[in-house]
Amino acid sequence: MLGVLVTLVVTHILRNRGKVLVFSGRTRIRYFKNVDDNVLSYVGKRQVPTAKLNETIRVRLDIELEFFNSSDVLRGYRNVKLGFYHESTHFLFERILTTDGLNENRIKFLNLPPKTMYLQKVVCNIDGDNLIKYKNLCDSLKVICEDHKGKILYLDIDIKLNK
């Protein structure tokens, strides 16, 4: 009887061992500026891509995140955000992640099957004020999310912004 209990406990511990790893696939960073637009039916401002950092009012990060769940159990995460850090420890600011750049299409949860790689394309918009304020400080990114117990997890991404 003792052997059965020990086997159950050890099996449970071994199945839940493991962690979630995050890798970045293709990354695209685009800068936008405002342009006065006086087209026939539209009067106002629109945003167009720019190469000049001093004209930038918005930055768009398109990132392919690859999640790998190394445990033998399903892992679920909610409130998925992208955190911007200085020297990987000093928090600067965070932004929600969306699938297409619109806030109503935000990523509310991720379910990661066991022992599989999961690809999630995400978009993150940063306003120009944060870019100007933190452009020299921000050197690393982390995915910030909650697990099913409410524990906040910080998953490092291998993207360096100031390189």
Order of alpha helices (4+ residues) and beta strands (2+ residues): alpha-beta-beta-beta-beta-beta-beta-beta-alpha-beta-beta
